C-alpha cells in the first residue's frame, strides 16, 4: 500500500502484471483476475513475452476495454470475448531448435521427430477464425522440479509440481475424454493393479472437469472452451518413483590468489529416446 493506493502484482512470462485500486477489495480476487488476464493475453497473442506485448498493444488495449468497465470486471472468458475483439494478433514465432523436428538433434533419429514441435500450440486462437487454421487440440503435461542437492551429491529434498494443460483451437468442441494410467493413485492409499503404479500426493481439477469416471476408470471428461486451460494440477514430494533426470557434481578449488573457484557439472541421465 502507498497512501490511498493498493498495488497487487503477479509475474508471468518474465513480465510484471500490476493492478492498482483505491477500494478495500479482496487481494485474492485481484490476483486471480491478473492470472486470468495474463492467460487471456496468451490466448489472443499466442505467447507471453515482452515482444508479444509490444507487438500487440492495440489488441491488449481492446481486451482490457472489454474485460474491465470503470474498474469492474465484466468477463474473462476467451469464448465470450472473441465475439467483440476485432484486432488481429501480430504473431512472431520464436525460434526453437526442436522446430527442426524432421532433422532430429545433431542429425540423429530421435523421438522428437515423432511429436509436434514445441511451438505448435503457441499461435493465437483468433488466427484460426479467418485464416482457415486447423481445428486442433493439444494436451501438454508440464512439470517443474525443485531439487536440493547436498555437497556430497546426496538428494536432500525433491518437489514436483505438474499440470495437464489443454489448448483448444476448435470453434465448438462437444466433449473430450482424457485417460490417465489405470494404476494412477492419489495420496498414500493402497496401490492398485500390477502395472507400474503412478502416484501423486495430491491433485486438483478445473471446475469444468467431470469426475464421475475418474474413480473407476481414471478418465477425465470435459468440454474445453477455445484457448488454454489447466485441466489438472498435482504435487509430489520426496518419495520419487524414479531417480531425478539429472545429477549435479560440485568441485571447489582455491587458486594461488586465494580465490575460491566453484565448478558445477550437470549430467543428464535421461535415456537417448
WOBELJO-V798349 format. One record per helix or strand. SS is the DSSP state (H for helix, E for strand). FROM is the first residue (numbers start at 1). TO is the last residue. If there is no record, write none. Layout:
ss:SS from:FROM to:TO
ss:SS from:FROM to:TO
This chain:
ss:E from:2 to:2
ss:E from:5 to:12
ss:E from:15 to:21
ss:H from:27 to:45
ss:H from:50 to:55
ss:H from:57 to:67
ss:E from:68 to:69
ss:E from:72 to:73
ss:H from:78 to:81
ss:H from:97 to:99
ss:H from:105 to:107
ss:H from:111 to:114
ss:H from:127 to:130
ss:E from:137 to:149
ss:E from:155 to:168
ss:E from:176 to:179
ss:E from:184 to:186
ss:E from:198 to:200
ss:E from:202 to:205
ss:E from:210 to:210
ss:H from:214 to:217
ss:E from:219 to:222
ss:E from:227 to:237
ss:E from:246 to:254
ss:E from:260 to:268
